Amino acid sequence: MSPDTNVRDVRVRSGPPPALRVRRTTTAILAGMAVIDLRSDTVTHPSPEMRRAMAEAELGDDVLGDDPTVNALEERAADLLGKEAALFVSSGTQGNLVAQLAHLQRGMETIAGTETHIIVDEAGGHAALVRTTVRPIRENADGTLPLDILAGAFREDDVHDPITGMVALENTHAMTMAQPLTVAYTRAVSDLAHGHDVPLHVDGARFFNAVVALGVSPRELAAPADSVTFCLSKGLACPIGSMLVGSRDFIFRARRARKQVGGGMRQVGVLAAAGVIALRDGPAGMIERLAEDHEHTRRLAIAIAAMDGIVSPGGLAQPQPGPLDPGRATTNFVLFRVERDRNEFLEALAKRGVWMVGYPHNQIRAVPHYGVSAADIETTIAAVAGALADTLRRPAQDLDEMPTTTEPSGPTSLEPEAARHRVAIAH
């Protein structure tokens, strides 16, 4: 090593990190090819009207409370869900985090589903930052917590036990193939929680997918909950942000918690402007059009379920083995397994210009969203058939031997050999 060689030189010479290698590989393969990106609804781009609104947004300082565009977004979100107040946050994870900080004291316990986002996919924030524990309950395949088990999960007044401080539901429930939780069920959970003087928080990252699928109003679905988060940056197609709604006192505490975790933002009306567009009523907004995503999802599920080599995703998504049941695709997720090497299948699919993503339990996920047309779905169906034809069948019993994790590995289906034990998750 020469005297002037430093650590940075060595890192450069050792090659780019795996995620960057993935991007370069994908770029090389897909140069000049239009891509249908079904990895997640997080990959949506804002509409032209959103971009114009962002460029022209009236701004202030949100930390000082005088950004008029943020204020308008928060008022609209609160009114839409029938709550007293709302808070604009940078992400769904931050929304859930500050909700916990507002509801809970250190050492308390949250009751939540075993495979919910708060427990599995938020980097242990409940433990690291809120300083609380969780009491997981195994969900049913429809995303519900069994009410009899939930009823027995509240802690007694025993010095040995943590204090039950919150119940959390996820609606829609991602790991169940995004099943929506009904108003009646949410109310039943709320009644149980409130009977113990415990608040109910709904992680509604895809809350409006549930609203549209159930044919209810946002107010009806939010009414039983003390607080609800929902993402603007998923199916509603905004570039950044989520909303947290609840009572005025709760949002006051949540706003302080947001500041504590570094979430205070200044002239953020430039981002909130997209949310104002998204939450408009009717075809002028982004909520009503979610029905189109659901229709595309059903079409995709029905078509690939008929293909030899596509099978049940297992887990909560479809516990029964055998063929994929397209009836499980009730909102905007299609989860399935392939009787193939999953990585080889995803790579073959990507070479045809379609991106899907690996998901836990050796599953593959496809999520139609804004910007994906009916024609794109037909192209995707043909690409899935082609990828199946170009990859070798594996015995179905070998599928469960492939390792699974929710750890992300990069932005596409293509993974370098060294990273193939990892699964890309776009939430």
MIDONU-918416 format. One record per residue (C-alpha): residue number from 1; chain; z, x, y; residue in three letters. Coordinates in nm, 3 decimals, padded with zeros to 5 digits. Each point is the difference from the previous one (the first is absolute). Example, Ala and Ser with C-alpha at 12.3 -4.5 7.8 and 13.67 -1.06 7.14 Angstrom:
BEGIN
PT  pos  unit       pz       px       py  code
PT    1     A   00.780   01.230  -00.450   ALA
PT    2     A  -00.066   00.137   00.344   SER
// end
This chain:
BEGIN
PT  pos  unit       pz       px       py  code
PT    1     A   00.000   00.000   00.000   MET
PT    2     A  -00.096   00.144   00.337   SER
PT    3     A   00.276   00.051   00.260   PRO
PT    4     A  -00.139  -00.274   00.221   ASP
PT    5     A  -00.012  -00.262  -00.278   THR
PT    6     A   00.253  -00.275   00.061   ASN
PT    7     A   00.119  -00.309  -00.182   VAL
PT    8     A  -00.257  -00.218   00.170   ARG
PT    9     A  -00.281   00.227  -00.119   ASP
PT   10     A   00.123  -00.026  -00.359   VAL
PT   11     A   00.013  -00.377   00.019   ARG
PT   12     A  -00.352  -00.022   00.132   VAL
PT   13     A  -00.133   00.231  -00.270   ARG
PT   14     A   00.171  -00.199  -00.274   SER
PT   15     A  -00.218  -00.300   00.086   GLY
PT   16     A   00.065  -00.337   00.160   PRO
PT   17     A   00.276  -00.231  -00.120   PRO
PT   18     A  -00.088  -00.252  -00.275   PRO
PT   19     A  -00.037  -00.296   00.237   ALA
PT   20     A  -00.249   00.192   00.212   LEU
PT   21     A  -00.192   00.106  -00.311   ARG
PT   22     A  -00.019  -00.368  -00.097   VAL
PT   23     A  -00.148  -00.090   00.336   ARG
PT   24     A  -00.255   00.280  -00.018   ARG
PT   25     A  -00.101  -00.094  -00.354   THR
PT   26     A  -00.042  -00.362   00.099   THR
PT   27     A  -00.201   00.091   00.308   THR
PT   28     A  -00.234   00.213  -00.208   ALA
PT   29     A  -00.059  -00.270  -00.259   ILE
PT   30     A  -00.034  -00.287   00.243   LEU
PT   31     A  -00.201   00.174   00.272   ALA
PT   32     A  -00.234  -00.257   00.147   GLY
PT   33     A   00.138  -00.279  -00.221   MET
PT   34     A   00.160  -00.314   00.139   ALA
PT   35     A   00.347  -00.041  -00.146   VAL
PT   36     A   00.169  -00.326  -00.103   ILE
PT   37     A   00.366   00.092   00.038   ASP
PT   38     A   00.222  -00.230  -00.206   LEU
PT   39     A   00.299   00.233  -00.026   ARG
PT   40     A   00.212  -00.218   00.226   SER
PT   41     A  -00.010  -00.245   00.288   ASP
PT   42     A   00.159   00.282   00.203   THR
PT   43     A  -00.346   00.157   00.037   VAL
PT   44     A  -00.128  -00.282   00.222   THR
PT   45     A  -00.145   00.087   00.339   HIS
PT   46     A   00.067  -00.211   00.309   PRO
PT   47     A  -00.261  -00.253   00.102   SER
PT   48     A  -00.222   00.065   00.303   PRO
PT   49     A   00.204  -00.253   00.197   GLU
PT   50     A   00.319   00.182  -00.091   MET
PT   51     A  -00.146   00.330   00.117   ARG
PT   52     A  -00.096  -00.152   00.334   ARG
PT   53     A   00.344  -00.156   00.040   ALA
PT   54     A   00.165   00.333  -00.077   MET
PT   55     A  -00.213   00.180   00.256   ALA
PT   56     A   00.076  -00.257   00.269   GLU
PT   57     A   00.366  -00.076  -00.084   ALA
PT   58     A   00.246  -00.045   00.283   GLU
PT   59     A   00.271   00.260  -00.055   LEU
PT   60     A   00.359   00.074   00.088   GLY
PT   61     A   00.286   00.187  -00.165   ASP
PT   62     A   00.117  -00.182  -00.311   ASP
PT   63     A   00.326   00.196  -00.025   VAL
PT   64     A   00.083  -00.135   00.346   LEU
PT   65     A  -00.118  -00.344  -00.112   GLY
PT   66     A  -00.281  -00.040   00.250   ASP
PT   67     A  -00.318   00.041  -00.204   ASP
PT   68     A  -00.155  -00.347   00.048   PRO
PT   69     A  -00.232   00.029  -00.300   THR
PT   70     A   00.284   00.091  -00.236   VAL
PT   71     A   00.212  -00.279   00.145   ASN
PT   72     A  -00.284  -00.248  -00.057   ALA
PT   73     A  -00.040   00.117  -00.361   LEU
PT   74     A   00.372  -00.029  -00.070   GLU
PT   75     A   00.017  -00.348   00.153   GLU
PT   76     A  -00.300  -00.112  -00.205   ARG
PT   77     A   00.141   00.139  -00.326   ALA
PT   78     A   00.338  -00.164   00.055   ALA
PT   79     A  -00.157  -00.335   00.087   ASP
PT   80     A  -00.244   00.012  -00.290   LEU
PT   81     A   00.280   00.049  -00.256   LEU
PT   82     A   00.247  -00.226   00.178   GLY
PT   83     A   00.253   00.270   00.086   LYS
PT   84     A   00.178   00.078   00.325   GLU
PT   85     A  -00.128   00.353   00.051   ALA
PT   86     A  -00.222   00.274  -00.141   ALA
PT   87     A  -00.034   00.378   00.009   LEU
PT   88     A  -00.318   00.210  -00.021   PHE
PT   89     A   00.045   00.298  -00.233   VAL
PT   90     A  -00.230   00.276  -00.115   SER
PT   91     A  -00.014  -00.093  -00.369   SER
PT   92     A   00.126  -00.237  -00.266   GLY
PT   93     A   00.233   00.267  -00.131   THR
PT   94     A   00.150   00.040   00.347   GLN
PT   95     A   00.034  -00.377   00.029   GLY
PT   96     A   00.192  -00.019  -00.328   ASN
PT   97     A   00.207   00.303   00.100   LEU
PT   98     A   00.115  -00.137   00.334   VAL
PT   99     A   00.059  -00.341  -00.159   ALA
PT  100     A   00.242   00.164  -00.241   GLN
PT  101     A   00.165   00.194   00.280   LEU
PT  102     A   00.044  -00.325   00.193   ALA
PT  103     A   00.131  -00.205  -00.294   HIS
PT  104     A   00.212   00.256  -00.185   LEU
PT  105     A   00.297   00.228   00.045   GLN
PT  106     A   00.022   00.335  -00.175   ARG
PT  107     A   00.102  -00.035  -00.364   GLY
PT  108     A  -00.125  -00.356  -00.041   MET
PT  109     A  -00.241  -00.107  -00.272   GLU
PT  110     A  -00.338  -00.173   00.004   THR
PT  111     A  -00.114  -00.221  -00.287   ILE
PT  112     A  -00.375   00.041  -00.054   ALA
PT  113     A  -00.267  -00.002  -00.268   GLY
PT  114     A  -00.032   00.310  -00.217   THR
PT  115     A  -00.364   00.058   00.095   GLU
PT  116     A   00.014  -00.098   00.365   THR
PT  117     A  -00.119   00.219   00.283   HIS
PT  118     A   00.347   00.044   00.151   ILE
PT  119     A   00.127   00.157  -00.323   ILE
PT  120     A  -00.307   00.184  -00.129   VAL
PT  121     A  -00.224   00.096   00.291   ASP
PT  122     A   00.206   00.075   00.310   GLU
PT  123     A   00.113   00.354  -00.081   ALA
PT  124     A   00.357  -00.107  -00.072   GLY
PT  125     A   00.053  -00.100   00.362   GLY
PT  126     A   00.272  -00.247  -00.095   HIS
PT  127     A   00.206   00.290  -00.137   ALA
PT  128     A  -00.104   00.283   00.230   ALA
PT  129     A   00.006  -00.183   00.333   LEU
PT  130     A   00.175  -00.336  -00.039   VAL
PT  131     A   00.259   00.152  -00.236   ARG
PT  132     A   00.004  -00.302  -00.228   THR
PT  133     A  -00.054  -00.065  -00.369   THR
PT  134     A  -00.224  -00.248  -00.180   VAL
PT  135     A   00.065  -00.231  -00.292   ARG
PT  136     A  -00.339  -00.044  -00.167   PRO
PT  137     A  -00.091  -00.314  -00.192   ILE
PT  138     A  -00.300  -00.005  -00.230   ARG
PT  139     A  -00.258  -00.239   00.142   GLU
PT  140     A  -00.193  -00.268  -00.182   ASN
PT  141     A  -00.377   00.036  -00.022   ALA
PT  142     A  -00.036  -00.239   00.294   ASP
PT  143     A   00.204   00.232   00.224   GLY
PT  144     A   00.312  -00.214  -00.003   THR
PT  145     A   00.350   00.118  -00.080   LEU
PT  146     A   00.156  -00.218  -00.273   PRO
PT  147     A   00.237  -00.225   00.194   LEU
PT  148     A   00.273   00.007  -00.265   ASP
PT  149     A   00.002   00.379  -00.002   ILE
PT  150     A  -00.011   00.011   00.379   LEU
PT  151     A   00.296  -00.235   00.018   ALA
PT  152     A   00.205   00.239  -00.209   GLY
PT  153     A  -00.103   00.308   00.198   ALA
PT  154     A   00.212  -00.066   00.308   PHE
PT  155     A   00.306   00.223   00.001   ARG
PT  156     A   00.350  -00.136  -00.027   GLU
PT  157     A   00.275   00.105   00.240   ASP
PT  158     A   00.091   00.306  -00.203   ASP
PT  159     A   00.089   00.335   00.154   VAL
PT  160     A  -00.203   00.175  -00.270   HIS
PT  161     A  -00.325  -00.175   00.095   ASP
PT  162     A  -00.233   00.044   00.295   PRO
PT  163     A  -00.030  -00.303   00.225   ILE
PT  164     A  -00.315  -00.208  -00.044   THR
PT  165     A  -00.161   00.015   00.343   GLY
PT  166     A  -00.359  -00.125  -00.041   MET
PT  167     A  -00.247  -00.158  -00.239   VAL
PT  168     A  -00.363   00.115   00.029   ALA
PT  169     A  -00.314  -00.169  -00.130   LEU
PT  170     A  -00.358   00.132   00.011   GLU
PT  171     A  -00.271  -00.256   00.084   ASN
PT  172     A  -00.265   00.049  -00.121   THR
PT  173     A   00.135   00.213  -00.283   HIS
PT  174     A  -00.234   00.296  -00.044   ALA
PT  175     A   00.083   00.101  -00.358   MET
PT  176     A  -00.060  -00.353  -00.129   THR
PT  177     A  -00.362   00.012   00.117   MET
PT  178     A   00.121  -00.127   00.339   ALA
PT  179     A   00.136  -00.336  -00.107   GLN
PT  180     A   00.127  -00.218   00.288   PRO
PT  181     A   00.357  -00.132   00.001   LEU
PT  182     A   00.027  -00.367   00.087   THR
PT  183     A   00.198  -00.167   00.277   VAL
PT  184     A   00.217  -00.178  -00.257   ALA
PT  185     A   00.088   00.323  -00.180   TYR
PT  186     A   00.072   00.185   00.324   THR
PT  187     A   00.228  -00.283   00.104   ARG
PT  188     A   00.184   00.011  -00.333   ALA
PT  189     A   00.066   00.373   00.045   VAL
PT  190     A   00.107  -00.058   00.358   SER
PT  191     A   00.245  -00.269  -00.108   ASP
PT  192     A   00.155   00.237  -00.254   LEU
PT  193     A   00.024   00.284   00.252   ALA
PT  194     A   00.140  -00.214   00.279   HIS
PT  195     A   00.256  -00.142  -00.241   GLY
PT  196     A   00.141   00.352  -00.010   HIS
PT  197     A  -00.045   00.057   00.376   ASP
PT  198     A  -00.279   00.245  -00.076   VAL
PT  199     A  -00.332   00.010   00.193   PRO
PT  200     A  -00.342  -00.025  -00.161   LEU
PT  201     A  -00.266   00.249   00.109   HIS
PT  202     A  -00.363  -00.053  -00.102   VAL
PT  203     A  -00.222   00.307  -00.022   ASP
PT  204     A  -00.316  -00.188   00.086   GLY
PT  205     A  -00.246   00.288   00.028   ALA
PT  206     A  -00.265  -00.250  -00.113   ARG
PT  207     A   00.190  -00.307   00.119   PHE
PT  208     A  -00.312  -00.168   00.136   PHE
PT  209     A  -00.183   00.043  -00.331   ASN
PT  210     A   00.282  -00.207  -00.148   ALA
PT  211     A  -00.027  -00.255   00.282   VAL
PT  212     A  -00.373  -00.046  -00.059   VAL
PT  213     A   00.024  -00.005  -00.379   ALA
PT  214     A   00.280  -00.258   00.002   LEU
PT  215     A  -00.157  -00.215   00.272   GLY
PT  216     A   00.320  -00.009   00.206   VAL
PT  217     A   00.078   00.091   00.360   SER
PT  218     A   00.158   00.334   00.092   PRO
PT  219     A   00.301  -00.189   00.136   ARG
PT  220     A   00.053  -00.182  -00.329   GLU
PT  221     A  -00.010   00.318  -00.207   LEU
PT  222     A   00.218   00.200   00.241   ALA
PT  223     A   00.257  -00.275   00.064   ALA
PT  224     A   00.243   00.079  -00.285   PRO
PT  225     A   00.016   00.372   00.088   ALA
PT  226     A   00.227   00.164   00.255   ASP
PT  227     A  -00.259   00.271   00.064   SER
PT  228     A  -00.361   00.065  -00.096   VAL
PT  229     A  -00.225   00.301   00.036   THR
PT  230     A  -00.378  -00.030  -00.011   PHE
PT  231     A  -00.272   00.260   00.034   CYS
PT  232     A  -00.272  -00.016   00.262   LEU
PT  233     A  -00.176   00.301  -00.151   SER
PT  234     A  -00.087  -00.149  -00.341   LYS
PT  235     A  -00.204  -00.317  -00.039   GLY
PT  236     A   00.027  -00.080   00.371   LEU
PT  237     A  -00.210   00.312   00.068   ALA
PT  238     A   00.198   00.156   00.285   CYS
PT  239     A   00.005   00.380   00.007   PRO
PT  240     A   00.379   00.043   00.018   ILE
PT  241     A   00.317  -00.202  -00.001   GLY
PT  242     A   00.224  -00.264  -00.150   SER
PT  243     A   00.226  -00.274   00.134   MET
PT  244     A   00.362  -00.080  -00.072   LEU
PT  245     A   00.126  -00.348   00.091   VAL
PT  246     A   00.342  -00.164   00.002   GLY
PT  247     A   00.274  -00.124   00.230   SER
PT  248     A   00.049   00.147   00.349   ARG
PT  249     A   00.322   00.173  -00.105   ASP
PT  250     A  -00.166   00.145  -00.309   PHE
PT  251     A  -00.302   00.129   00.195   ILE
PT  252     A   00.236   00.152   00.260   PHE
PT  253     A   00.162   00.204  -00.279   ARG
PT  254     A  -00.338   00.079  -00.156   ALA
PT  255     A  -00.137   00.126   00.332   ARG
PT  256     A   00.293   00.239   00.027   ARG
PT  257     A  -00.055   00.108  -00.361   ALA
PT  258     A  -00.369   00.062   00.073   ARG
PT  259     A   00.104   00.235   00.281   LYS
PT  260     A   00.243   00.181  -00.230   GLN
PT  261     A  -00.275   00.082  -00.251   VAL
PT  262     A  -00.243   00.117   00.269   GLY
PT  263     A  -00.206  -00.316   00.010   GLY
PT  264     A   00.007  -00.062   00.374   GLY
PT  265     A  -00.355  -00.003   00.135   MET
PT  266     A  -00.115   00.005   00.361   ARG
PT  267     A  -00.344  -00.132   00.110   GLN
PT  268     A  -00.045  -00.150  -00.344   VAL
PT  269     A  -00.174  -00.310   00.129   GLY
PT  270     A  -00.317   00.188  -00.081   VAL
PT  271     A   00.089  -00.065  -00.367   LEU
PT  272     A   00.170  -00.337   00.045   ALA
PT  273     A  -00.320  -00.140   00.153   ALA
PT  274     A  -00.164  -00.004  -00.343   ALA
PT  275     A   00.295  -00.196  -00.136   GLY
PT  276     A  -00.035  -00.263   00.273   VAL
PT  277     A  -00.359  -00.055  -00.116   ILE
PT  278     A   00.097  -00.005  -00.369   ALA
PT  279     A   00.266  -00.270   00.043   LEU
PT  280     A  -00.220  -00.250   00.182   ARG
PT  281     A  -00.052  -00.338  -00.164   ASP
PT  282     A  -00.316  -00.094  -00.189   GLY
PT  283     A  -00.316   00.208  -00.030   PRO
PT  284     A   00.083   00.185   00.323   ALA
PT  285     A   00.280   00.180  -00.186   GLY
PT  286     A   00.035   00.184  -00.329   MET
PT  287     A   00.232  -00.227  -00.196   ILE
PT  288     A  -00.239  -00.278  -00.096   GLU
PT  289     A  -00.264   00.244  -00.123   ARG
PT  290     A   00.237   00.134  -00.268   LEU
PT  291     A  -00.130  -00.288  -00.213   ALA
PT  292     A  -00.331   00.187  -00.015   GLU
PT  293     A   00.176   00.307  -00.143   ASP
PT  294     A   00.163  -00.219  -00.262   HIS
PT  295     A  -00.336  -00.150  -00.095   GLU
PT  296     A  -00.151   00.349  -00.036   HIS
PT  297     A   00.298   00.106  -00.211   THR
PT  298     A  -00.044  -00.291  -00.240   ARG
PT  299     A  -00.372   00.069  -00.032   ARG
PT  300     A   00.066   00.365  -00.082   LEU
PT  301     A   00.275  -00.082  -00.249   ALA
PT  302     A  -00.207  -00.261  -00.183   ILE
PT  303     A  -00.299   00.234  -00.029   ALA
PT  304     A   00.177   00.311  -00.123   ILE
PT  305     A   00.229  -00.197  -00.235   ALA
PT  306     A  -00.312  -00.083  -00.203   ALA
PT  307     A  -00.088   00.369  -00.044   MET
PT  308     A   00.069   00.190  -00.321   ASP
PT  309     A   00.250   00.274   00.083   GLY
PT  310     A   00.193  -00.186   00.273   ILE
PT  311     A   00.340  -00.111  -00.126   VAL
PT  312     A   00.334  -00.141   00.111   SER
PT  313     A   00.181   00.217   00.255   PRO
PT  314     A   00.333  -00.053  -00.177   GLY
PT  315     A   00.330   00.026   00.184   GLY
PT  316     A   00.089  -00.276   00.242   LEU
PT  317     A  -00.367  -00.039   00.091   ALA
PT  318     A  -00.081  -00.160  -00.336   GLN
PT  319     A   00.261   00.050  -00.272   PRO
PT  320     A  -00.223  -00.141  -00.273   GLN
PT  321     A  -00.238   00.248  -00.167   PRO
PT  322     A  -00.365  -00.071  -00.061   GLY
PT  323     A  -00.273  -00.073   00.254   PRO
PT  324     A   00.064  -00.002   00.373   LEU
PT  325     A   00.100  -00.351   00.107   ASP
PT  326     A  -00.191  -00.071   00.324   PRO
PT  327     A   00.237  -00.286   00.072   GLY
PT  328     A   00.256   00.262   00.098   ARG
PT  329     A  -00.213   00.094   00.304   ALA
PT  330     A   00.151  -00.260   00.232   THR
PT  331     A  -00.015   00.194   00.329   THR
PT  332     A  -00.171   00.333   00.073   ASN
PT  333     A   00.090   00.232  -00.290   PHE
PT  334     A  -00.186   00.065  -00.325   VAL
PT  335     A   00.202   00.218  -00.238   LEU
PT  336     A  -00.140   00.105  -00.336   PHE
PT  337     A  -00.016   00.274  -00.259   ARG
PT  338     A  -00.304   00.160  -00.155   VAL
PT  339     A  -00.049   00.108  -00.358   GLU
PT  340     A  -00.114   00.331   00.139   ARG
PT  341     A   00.149   00.313   00.152   ASP
PT  342     A   00.107  -00.152   00.328   ARG
PT  343     A  -00.087   00.300   00.215   ASN
PT  344     A  -00.345   00.033  -00.155   GLU
PT  345     A  -00.062  -00.369   00.062   PHE
PT  346     A   00.112   00.022   00.364   LEU
PT  347     A  -00.218   00.305   00.053   GLU
PT  348     A  -00.302  -00.175  -00.153   ALA
PT  349     A   00.071  -00.296   00.226   LEU
PT  350     A   00.028   00.219   00.309   ALA
PT  351     A  -00.335   00.160  -00.078   LYS
PT  352     A  -00.144  -00.349   00.034   ARG
PT  353     A   00.154  -00.038   00.341   GLY
PT  354     A   00.299  -00.217  -00.094   VAL
PT  355     A   00.356   00.118   00.050   TRP
PT  356     A   00.291  -00.150  -00.190   MET
PT  357     A   00.341   00.157  -00.053   VAL
PT  358     A   00.236   00.086  -00.282   GLY
PT  359     A   00.313  -00.214  -00.012   TYR
PT  360     A   00.324   00.016  -00.204   PRO
PT  361     A  -00.003  -00.087  -00.372   HIS
PT  362     A  -00.344   00.165  -00.037   ASN
PT  363     A  -00.155  -00.281   00.200   GLN
PT  364     A  -00.290   00.000   00.243   ILE
PT  365     A   00.014  -00.201   00.320   ARG
PT  366     A  -00.278  -00.156   00.208   ALA
PT  367     A   00.080  -00.177   00.327   VAL
PT  368     A  -00.275  -00.192   00.186   PRO
PT  369     A   00.061  -00.014   00.374   HIS
PT  370     A  -00.156  -00.043   00.344   TYR
PT  371     A  -00.332   00.186   00.008   GLY
PT  372     A  -00.075  -00.056  -00.370   VAL
PT  373     A  -00.274  -00.259  -00.040   SER
PT  374     A  -00.103  -00.226  -00.288   ALA
PT  375     A  -00.297   00.235  -00.054   ALA
PT  376     A   00.241   00.294  -00.024   ASP
PT  377     A   00.190  -00.181  -00.274   ILE
PT  378     A  -00.323  -00.045  -00.197   GLU
PT  379     A  -00.075   00.371   00.046   THR
PT  380     A   00.351   00.079  -00.120   THR
PT  381     A  -00.044  -00.213  -00.313   ILE
PT  382     A  -00.317   00.189  -00.087   ALA
PT  383     A   00.173   00.334   00.069   ALA
PT  384     A   00.289  -00.088  -00.234   VAL
PT  385     A  -00.247  -00.085  -00.277   ALA
PT  386     A  -00.182   00.328   00.060   GLY
PT  387     A   00.319   00.206   00.001   ALA
PT  388     A   00.109  -00.158  -00.328   LEU
PT  389     A  -00.336   00.082  -00.153   ALA
PT  390     A   00.022   00.363   00.111   ASP
PT  391     A   00.350   00.071  -00.132   THR
PT  392     A   00.129   00.028  -00.354   LEU
PT  393     A   00.220  -00.265  -00.155   ARG
PT  394     A   00.360   00.094  -00.072   ARG
PT  395     A   00.212  -00.184  -00.255   PRO
PT  396     A   00.205  -00.261   00.179   ALA
PT  397     A   00.323   00.133  -00.153   GLN
PT  398     A  -00.050   00.330   00.183   ASP
PT  399     A   00.013  -00.161   00.342   LEU
PT  400     A   00.378  -00.004   00.028   ASP
PT  401     A   00.020   00.371  -00.082   GLU
PT  402     A  -00.163   00.093   00.330   MET
PT  403     A   00.263   00.095   00.260   PRO
PT  404     A   00.069  -00.229   00.292   THR
PT  405     A   00.168   00.046   00.336   THR
PT  406     A  -00.016  -00.157   00.341   THR
PT  407     A  -00.035   00.340   00.165   GLU
PT  408     A  -00.314   00.025   00.216   PRO
PT  409     A  -00.260   00.265  -00.073   SER
PT  410     A  -00.271  -00.049   00.258   GLY
PT  411     A  -00.229  -00.248   00.167   PRO
PT  412     A  -00.250  -00.074  -00.276   THR
PT  413     A  -00.043  -00.062  -00.370   SER
PT  414     A  -00.118   00.357  -00.052   LEU
PT  415     A   00.275   00.241  -00.094   GLU
PT  416     A  -00.018   00.376  -00.072   PRO
PT  417     A   00.107   00.096  -00.352   GLU
PT  418     A   00.333   00.140   00.119   ALA
PT  419     A   00.093  -00.329   00.162   ALA
PT  420     A  -00.107  -00.239  -00.273   ARG
PT  421     A   00.357  -00.076  -00.103   HIS
PT  422     A   00.052  -00.168   00.336   ARG
PT  423     A  -00.105  -00.349   00.102   VAL
PT  424     A  -00.135  -00.084   00.344   ALA
PT  425     A   00.179  -00.297   00.149   ILE
PT  426     A  -00.111  -00.171   00.318   ALA
PT  427     A   00.253  -00.276   00.057   HIS
// end
